[in-house]
Amino acid sequence: FAVPTFSSNVVEQSLHRIPGLTPIFAYWNDDYFLGREVQPEDFVMSIAGQRYALLFFTKGFIRFGDDNIEKARQWKNKWYATLFNTNGRLNDVFGQDKSRVHICHAPYMFFKDAFENIHSIWKDELNLTAQHKFRTWNDVLFFTTIT
């Protein structure tokens, strides 16, 4: 890993490695604040004995394509470029060419074992991203792989 790093793409993909982290954990960026007391049930629900973390999606779809990556570069927006790049990699892994929604900028609950599973599937891509001290055009946007 690149240390120090100034890339949230690198930091976010490594959250599951925090010593003492519980199997289900909350994550939100530094621009969120709690206005009242919350309970774990506000973020996780159970259906027929299976536990689910709640995710919030945008209305927009992300479609991979060189034209989209080029547009993101012209906008000088590395976040969008990584989103398009990640969708392309998802298409490669799952043999599908499709658009996907992406999660909103919001607080979430995650399962630690989901992170470990994603790392086993995306080992090379995440190792490449982890070497970057700053966001780059070819990063993998980790949370998009979970959805």
Backbone hydrogen bonds, N-H to C=O, Kabsch-Sander energy under -0.5 kcal/mol:
donor,donor_aa,acceptor,acceptor_aa,energy
2,A,130,A,-2.8
3,V,1,F,-0.6
6,F,133,K,-3.5
8,S,6,F,-0.6
10,V,7,S,-0.7
11,V,7,S,-1.9
12,E,8,S,-2.9
13,Q,9,N,-1.0
14,S,11,V,-1.5
15,L,12,E,-1.0
17,R,14,S,-2.0
18,I,15,L,-1.9
21,L,18,I,-1.9
25,F,110,F,-2.6
27,Y,108,Y,-3.1
32,Y,29,N,-1.2
42,D,39,Q,-2.1
43,F,40,P,-2.0
44,V,40,P,-1.8
45,M,52,Y,-2.6
47,I,50,Q,-2.7
50,Q,47,I,-2.3
52,Y,45,M,-3.2
54,L,43,F,-2.8
58,T,102,H,-2.4
62,I,100,R,-3.0
63,R,61,F,-0.6
69,I,65,G,-2.2
70,E,66,D,-2.6
71,K,67,D,-2.2
72,A,68,N,-2.3
73,R,69,I,-2.1
74,Q,70,E,-2.3
75,W,71,K,-2.3
76,K,73,R,-0.9
77,N,72,A,-2.8
78,K,76,K,-0.7
81,A,77,N,-1.7
82,T,78,K,-2.5
83,L,79,W,-1.9
84,F,80,Y,-2.6
85,N,81,A,-2.7
86,T,82,T,-2.7
87,N,83,L,-2.1
88,G,84,F,-2.0
89,R,85,N,-2.1
90,L,86,T,-2.5
91,N,87,N,-2.1
92,D,88,G,-2.0
93,V,89,R,-2.6
94,F,90,L,-2.6
95,G,91,N,-1.1
96,Q,91,N,-1.2
98,K,96,Q,-0.7
100,R,62,I,-1.8
102,H,60,G,-0.6
104,C,56,F,-3.1
106,A,104,C,-1.5
108,Y,27,Y,-2.9
109,M,54,L,-0.6
110,F,25,F,-3.0
112,K,23,P,-3.5
112,K,110,F,-0.5
114,A,111,F,-1.0
115,F,111,F,-1.2
116,E,112,K,-1.7
117,N,113,D,-2.3
118,I,114,A,-2.4
119,H,115,F,-2.3
120,S,116,E,-1.5
121,I,117,N,-1.7
122,W,118,I,-3.0
126,L,122,W,-2.8
127,N,123,K,-2.3
128,L,124,D,-2.1
129,T,125,E,-2.3
130,A,126,L,-2.5
131,Q,127,N,-0.6
131,Q,128,L,-1.1
132,H,129,T,-1.9
139,D,136,T,-1.3
141,L,82,T,-0.6
141,L,139,D,-0.5
142,F,140,V,-1.1
144,T,141,L,-1.3
145,T,141,L,-0.8
145,T,142,F,-1.3
146,I,142,F,-0.8
147,T,143,F,-1.0
